[in-house]
Amino acid sequence: MLTGAWHAARAGLSSSRPEPLYFWFYFVFVNSIWVVIPALVLWRAACQVTRAAAATEALCALSHVVRELPSHSARCAA
């Protein structure tokens, strides 16, 4: 049995073996899914944490100005 690349180089024959397809589709594309999807999930989580922190800061600033919100003052580090 000869592989496609060795067969083409040694015998000067070309074959239609799909090794490049296997490499680019199965190895690169399918494995990149394991990188891209978790990266998107982490990005979305980081954005939500940033928005939540900004909302907490705004709420703390508001509770320091308006003293009518005693339930929120316990969360503020003042």
Secondary structure, 3 states (H helix, E strand, C coil): CCCHHHHHHHHCCCCCCCHHHHHHHHHHHHHHHHHHHHHHHHHHHHHHHHHHHHHHHHHHHHHHHCCCCHHHHCCCCC
